[in-house]
Amino acid sequence: MHMRVHTGDKPYSCHVCQKAFSVYGSLNVHMRIHTGDKPYKCPLCDKSFRESCTLQSHKRHVHSDRKPYYCPFCGKLFKTAYEVKIHARVHSDANPYSCRHCSESFRSRDTLKSHLLKSHNEGTLFTCHICQKKFSFKGNLKRYIQQHEGVKPYVCDECSKCFYTSSALKRHQLVHSNYKGFCCGLCGKDFKH
């Protein structure tokens, strides 16, 4: 099986899209794209995932307050190494993502994508079927439609107050805790927000 890494042999192919895999287990996971099967359910919210590793990542990033990664320049804490990498560009003024149409450059791929859509009409805009407002990202459209429909899927387990987004719920949950994650660099006083 390991030798397939070197030979490039991929004997297992999808009968739907013909994508090939070197390991049978990878084909099984891939087939869930076509069947829509998401057997790994988050016990903390209504989301489901095709792979157990994606569920673990979701729980770590969405439902955990643990931030083991820190910026070497300012000490700010982050949940992922990727977030630190993107944040560190603030300190270096690095903008590695350049627009092919103009002289603009950006810190992140997502910001470049938004620029290409809005300034150069390149890419796909996602349109709200209710009011025709356009979005660069499908997830933003989904959250926006939930507001139209009054759907607030994120519920506080302390007081049952409901929210449109997980970030709004997290901000609210500070009301119920003594956690003060922000500190004044001059006097050391701690704040919740």
N, C-alpha and C positions, 0 to 999 in steps of 0.2 A: 504494500500500500504506500509506504514511504517513497519508493522508487518512482511512483507516478509524479511526485514533485519535480523530479529531474527529467523524466521522459515526456511530461506533459500529457500523458495518457488520461483520458476522461471517458471511461467506459459506460457511465450511467447518464442517460440523457432523458430530458423531460419530453413526454409524448405530446404535450400541449404547445410548448414554445421552442423545443429542440435545444434548450440550454443544456450543456454537458457538465458533469461533475466527476471528480476523481474518487469520491467517497460516496457510498450509497446513502449514508445518513444525511449528507448535504442535499441529496436529491429529495429525500423525504421532507426535510424542512422547506425546501423550495416549493414543493407541491402545495404547501399551505397557502402560497400566494394565489394559486388558481382556485383552491377549494374555499378560501376565506376562513379556514380553520385557525382559531387562536386559542389553543388549549391552556395557556398559562394566564390565569386570572389574578389580578392584583387584589389582595384581601382588604386593601384600604380604600379603594375607589372602584369605579365601574370599568376600568380599562382592562383589555386582554391583549395578549401578545403571542406571536408565532413561536418565539424561542424563549427558553428559560433565562438565558443571559440577558435578553432585552428586558424581561420583567425585573430581574435583579438590578439592572441599571436604572430602570424607572423608579423603583423603590428608593434607591440611593439618592437620585437626583430630585425627585418630586416630594417624597414623604419623609426624608431625613434632613435634619438640621446640621449634620456632620459636614464640616468643611476642612478636609485634611490638607488641601493645597493652598500655598500662600505666595503672594507676589514678593519676589526678592527685593524689589525697589521700595515698596511702601508697607508691606506686611499684610495687606488686605487678604482675607480668606475666601477660598472658592471651593466648590464641590468637585470640580474636575480640573485636570491638568490643561485641558483645552481652554477653559475659561481663563485660566492664568495666562496662557499664551496670548489670547486675544487682548486681555486687559493690559498686559505688559507693553503692548504697542502704544498705550497712552503715554508712557514714560519715554519712549524712544521716538515718538512721532512717526513710526513706521507705517506706511500705507502700501502693503505689498500687492493689493488687487487693483490693477489699472484698467480703466475703460478703453476699449479699442476704438472708440469713436471720438473721444475728446481727451483733454489733458488731466481729467479728474482721476484721483486714486483714493482707495478706501482701506480701512483697517480690517474689514471682514468681507467674506464672500457674499453674505446676505445683504450687506449695504450696497455692494456693487450690483447685485441682482435687482434691488429696488431702483437704483439709479438707471440701469439699462431699461427697465420697464417704463419708468416715468419720464425719463429724458430722451430716450431713443426708440421707444415703442418696440423694444426687443424682448421677447419672452412671452410668458402667458400670464395674463391678469385673471384673477378669479372674481366673478361678479355676483353680488348678492341678488338673489331672485326676487327679493321683496322691494328693495329700493334702488337697485342697480349700482350701488357703491362698489368700487373696484379695490382689490387687494393684491399685493405682491405675493403673499403666502396663503396657502390653503387653510392652514391652522388659524390664521387671523380671521379669515372669512367665517370659519366654523364658529369661533367665539363670538363674532359679531352677530351671526344669525341667532345664536342662543339668546342674545340680548333682545332681539326682535321678538322672539317667542317667549321671553320671560323665563327661560330655563336656567336655573342656578344649581348645577350639579355638585358643587363643593359645599359640604355642610360641616359646620363647626360641631365637634363632638361634645363641647362643653355647654353651649347655649342653643344649639340647633339653628343659628343664623346661617343663611345660605348666600353663596357668592357665585359669580359668573366664572371666575378664574381661580386656579390654585394659588397664584401669587396674592390675590386679594384675601383669600382665606388665611394664608400664612401671616400676612400683615395683621389681620384681625386677631389671630391667635395670640399675638403678643399681649393683648389686653388681659388674657387669662394667665400670663406667666410673669415671672420676675426677671426673665432673660433680657439683658440690656446689651445688645450686640454692637453698639456704636459708642466710641469713646472720644472725648475732646483731647486733641493732641497737646493742648496748652495746659489745661488744669487737671485732666484725668477724670472728669465727671462722665458718668455713663448714661446712655439714653437708649430707649426702646426703638426710636425711629431716627 
